[in-house]
Amino acid sequence: MNLFFSFSALVILILLAVIGVEAVKLEFLFGVIIPYVAIAFFLIGIIYKVIYWARSPVPFRITTTAGQQKSLPWIKNSKLESPNTTLGVIGRMLLEVLLFRSLFRNTKAELKKGPKLVYGSSRYLWLAALAFHWAFLIIVLRHFRYFSEPIPAFVPFLQNLDGFLQIGLPILYITNVLIVVALTYLFFRRLFDPKLKYFSLASDYFPLLLLLGIALTGILMRYFTKVDIVSVKEMAVGLFSFQPVVPEGIGVMFYLHLFLVSVLLAYFPFSKLMHFAGVFLSPTRNLANNNRMKRHVNPWNAPVRIHTYEEYEDEFRDVMKASGLPLEKE
């Protein structure tokens, strides 16, 4: 049912864009107004979430560790898996953000015949997630050739690196293949793994389907349904310079692609995709594990009246003596 709702939502979005542009001729709505509204939702939503998370009190060190904590000098500690310095935390964060270190170490459990519980690696999940995120980043950076004039120097470098195999004409970009393959794997993994399927929600399926829709419409525009690149750049530069124009003859596929991207931007701050910012604000990742080196006191602790043993004994002396319990003082 969750998959049905997600797929239905994507189909409705596609129909809205196609009908709105092709039949009703609402190019200005789908090409200017909706992108601006989506960007506003994206920026305001992210700023709100980051400020809300940053204001959350974290009085204790609750770091997630996967190695020996620093303690006695003769015990070797793990500087990246259980860092006790800021430099170590930065190193662990770089491994987490750039290489998904914790996902690489992840394991899965399966119940085999016997019954027998077997633990295995989740390296395919790690590889698919890494391929998707890096491909998505490179694709976004490559798109800067549409947003700016002159084109930034890193864009031609990324294009040459991405298309170094020089397959076909236009040249086939490796990231175009990687992002579709990775998203397809992540989608079918969630669909056919019984455990994942059991607790998967519409909020898990919809982002995958939406990202697949964005990737496929982009590929269709590049290799099959041709669009006027000059008009597309004119429109993109107009949007980013706050001088919007809607050139003629761009084609419905471009507006569909732009509309799906706008939906992704507007949906982003309210979805699980916000982990891209949340990972930097997670106390399980961004704190040094120095609990054995420094005492951390909760500044929000309410004052508590201490009831000492001497006071306890004075209060229950007669009962304790009648029960034969030893007393510190008679």
C-alpha positions in Angstrom: 0.0 0.0 0.0 2.9 2.4 0.8 4.5 1.6 -2.5 1.1 2.2 -4.3 0.7 5.6 -2.7 4.2 6.6 -3.6 3.9 5.5 -7.2 0.5 7.1 -7.5 1.9 10.4 -6.2 4.7 10.3 -8.7 2.3 9.6 -11.6 0.0 12.4 -10.5 3.0 14.8 -10.4 4.0 13.8 -13.9 0.4 14.2 -15.2 0.2 17.6 -13.6 3.3 18.8 -15.4 2.5 17.3 -18.7 -1.1 18.6 -18.8 -0.2 21.9 -17.3 2.4 22.6 -20.0 1.1 20.7 -23.0 -2.6 21.4 -22.7 -3.1 24.5 -20.5 0.1 26.3 -21.5 1.2 27.2 -18.0 4.9 27.4 -18.9 5.4 30.5 -16.6 3.9 28.6 -13.6 6.0 25.5 -14.0 9.1 27.3 -15.3 9.3 30.3 -12.9 6.7 30.4 -10.0 7.0 26.8 -8.8 10.8 26.7 -8.9 11.0 29.9 -6.9 8.5 28.6 -4.3 10.4 25.3 -4.1 13.7 27.1 -3.5 12.1 29.2 -0.8 10.7 26.0 0.9 14.2 24.4 0.6 16.2 27.2 2.1 13.7 28.2 4.8 13.1 24.5 5.7 16.8 23.7 6.0 17.6 26.8 8.0 14.7 26.0 10.4 15.7 22.4 10.9 19.4 23.2 11.4 18.7 25.9 14.0 16.2 23.6 15.7 18.7 20.8 15.9 21.5 23.2 16.9 19.5 24.5 19.9 18.8 21.0 21.2 20.7 20.5 24.5 23.4 17.8 24.5 24.7 17.8 28.1 26.5 14.4 27.9 28.9 12.7 25.5 26.9 10.1 23.8 29.3 9.3 21.0 29.0 6.1 19.0 32.3 4.2 19.1 33.7 1.3 17.3 37.1 1.0 18.8 39.2 1.2 22.0 38.6 4.4 24.0 41.6 6.3 25.2 42.3 5.4 28.8 45.7 4.3 30.3 48.9 5.2 28.4 49.9 1.6 27.7 46.5 0.8 26.1 46.5 1.7 22.4 43.3 3.6 21.5 41.6 3.9 18.1 42.1 7.5 17.0 39.4 7.5 14.3 36.9 4.9 15.5 36.9 6.4 19.1 38.5 9.8 18.8 39.2 11.8 21.9 40.4 15.0 20.2 38.8 17.5 17.8 41.2 16.4 15.0 40.1 12.8 15.4 36.5 13.9 15.3 37.2 15.7 12.0 38.8 12.6 10.6 35.9 10.4 11.6 33.4 12.9 10.1 35.3 13.0 6.8 35.3 9.2 6.6 31.6 9.2 7.4 30.6 11.9 5.0 32.9 11.1 2.1 33.1 7.3 2.4 30.1 6.2 4.6 32.4 4.5 7.0 29.6 3.3 9.4 27.6 1.9 6.6 30.7 0.0 5.3 31.0 -1.7 8.7 27.3 -2.5 8.8 26.2 -6.2 9.0 22.9 -7.9 8.2 21.3 -10.9 9.9 19.5 -13.7 8.1 17.7 -16.7 9.5 18.7 -19.8 7.6 17.5 -23.4 7.7 18.1 -25.1 11.0 17.0 -22.5 12.3 20.4 -20.8 12.2 21.1 -17.1 12.5 23.8 -16.0 10.0 25.5 -12.6 10.0 26.8 -11.2 6.7 28.2 -8.1 5.1 26.1 -5.2 3.7 28.8 -4.1 1.2 26.4 -4.0 -1.7 24.2 -1.6 0.2 27.3 0.5 1.0 28.5 0.5 -2.6 25.1 1.4 -4.0 24.7 4.3 -1.5 28.2 5.5 -2.2 27.7 5.4 -6.0 24.4 7.2 -5.8 25.6 10.1 -3.6 28.8 10.7 -5.5 27.0 10.4 -8.8 24.3 12.8 -7.7 26.9 15.3 -6.4 28.8 15.2 -9.7 25.6 15.6 -11.8 24.6 18.7 -9.7 28.0 20.2 -10.2 27.9 19.5 -13.9 24.6 21.4 -14.1 26.4 24.6 -13.1 27.1 25.1 -16.8 23.4 26.0 -17.2 23.3 28.3 -14.1 26.3 30.6 -14.6 28.1 32.6 -17.3 31.0 32.2 -17.6 31.1 28.5 -16.9 33.2 27.7 -13.7 36.5 26.0 -14.5 35.7 22.8 -12.6 32.7 22.0 -14.8 34.7 21.1 -18.0 37.0 19.1 -15.8 34.2 17.1 -14.3 32.6 16.6 -17.8 35.8 15.3 -19.2 36.3 13.0 -16.2 32.7 11.8 -16.3 32.8 11.0 -20.0 36.3 9.8 -20.4 35.1 6.5 -21.9 33.7 8.6 -24.9 30.8 6.1 -25.6 28.2 7.3 -28.1 27.2 10.8 -29.2 26.3 12.7 -27.1 29.0 11.2 -24.9 27.6 8.8 -22.2 28.3 10.1 -18.8 29.3 7.4 -16.2 27.3 9.1 -13.5 24.1 8.8 -15.5 24.5 5.1 -15.5 25.6 4.9 -11.9 22.7 6.9 -10.5 20.1 4.8 -12.3 21.7 1.5 -11.3 22.2 2.6 -7.7 18.7 3.9 -7.2 17.2 0.8 -8.9 19.2 -1.4 -6.5 18.1 0.6 -3.5 14.5 0.5 -4.6 14.3 -3.3 -5.3 16.3 -4.1 -2.2 13.6 -2.4 -0.2 10.9 -4.0 -2.3 12.1 -7.6 -2.2 13.8 -7.8 1.2 11.0 -9.1 3.6 12.4 -7.3 6.6 12.8 -4.0 4.9 9.5 -4.3 3.1 7.7 -4.9 6.5 8.7 -1.5 8.0 9.1 0.6 4.8 6.8 3.6 4.6 5.7 5.8 1.8 8.4 8.3 2.9 10.9 5.6 2.1 9.6 4.7 -1.4 8.7 8.2 -2.6 12.2 9.8 -2.6 13.6 6.8 -4.5 10.9 7.0 -7.1 11.2 10.8 -7.4 14.9 10.7 -7.8 14.6 8.0 -10.4 12.0 10.1 -12.2 14.5 13.1 -12.2 17.4 11.0 -13.4 15.3 9.3 -16.2 13.8 12.6 -17.5 17.3 14.1 -17.6 18.6 11.1 -19.5 15.7 11.2 -21.9 16.4 14.9 -22.6 20.1 14.3 -23.3 19.9 11.2 -25.4 16.4 10.8 -26.9 14.1 13.8 -26.7 16.3 16.7 -27.7 15.8 20.2 -26.2 17.1 23.6 -27.1 20.2 23.9 -24.8 20.5 27.6 -25.6 16.9 28.3 -24.5 17.4 26.1 -21.4 20.5 28.1 -20.3 18.7 31.4 -21.0 15.9 30.3 -18.7 18.2 28.9 -16.0 20.4 32.0 -15.9 17.3 34.2 -15.8 16.0 32.3 -12.8 19.3 32.6 -10.8 19.7 36.3 -11.7 16.1 37.0 -10.7 15.3 38.1 -14.3 13.1 35.2 -15.3 12.3 34.5 -18.9 10.3 31.7 -20.6 11.7 31.0 -24.1 9.6 29.4 -26.7 10.0 25.8 -27.8 11.8 24.3 -24.9 9.6 21.2 -24.7 7.4 19.5 -22.2 10.2 17.1 -21.1 12.3 19.9 -19.7 9.4 21.3 -17.7 8.6 17.9 -16.4 12.3 17.5 -15.3 12.3 21.0 -13.7 9.0 20.3 -11.9 10.2 17.0 -10.4 13.4 18.8 -9.2 11.2 21.5 -7.7 9.1 18.9 -5.9 12.4 17.3 -4.5 13.6 20.7 -3.3 10.3 21.5 -1.6 10.0 18.0 -0.1 13.7 17.8 1.0 13.5 19.6 4.4 10.5 17.6 5.6 11.9 14.2 4.6 14.5 11.7 5.7 16.8 13.2 3.1 17.7 15.8 5.7 20.3 13.4 7.0 22.7 15.2 4.7 22.6 18.1 7.3 21.7 16.0 10.3 24.9 14.0 10.2 26.9 17.1 11.0 24.7 17.9 14.1 24.5 14.4 15.4 26.1 14.2 18.9 26.9 10.5 18.2 29.3 11.7 15.5 30.5 15.2 16.2 31.7 14.8 19.8 35.0 13.6 21.1 34.8 10.5 23.2 36.8 11.8 26.2 34.6 10.6 29.1 37.5 8.9 30.8 39.7 12.1 30.5 37.2 14.7 31.6 34.1 14.8 33.8 31.0 16.1 32.0 28.4 17.6 34.3 24.8 18.2 33.1 24.3 22.0 33.5 20.5 21.5 33.5 20.5 19.1 36.5 18.0 20.2 39.1 19.3 20.5 42.6 18.7 17.2 44.5 18.7 16.9 48.3 21.2 14.2 49.2 20.0 11.6 51.8 23.2 10.3 53.4 23.5 6.9 55.0 23.9 8.5 58.4 20.6 10.3 58.0 19.0 7.1 56.7 20.2 5.2 59.8 19.0 7.8 62.2 15.6 7.7 60.5 15.2 3.9 60.7 17.4 3.1 63.6 14.7 1.4 65.7 13.4 -0.7 62.9 17.0 -1.8 61.8 17.9 -2.6 65.4 14.7 -4.7 65.9 15.5 -6.6 62.7 19.0 -7.4 63.8 20.7 -5.3 61.1 24.2 -4.0 61.9 24.4 -0.3 62.8 27.3 2.1 62.3 26.6 3.7 65.6 24.5 2.7 68.6 
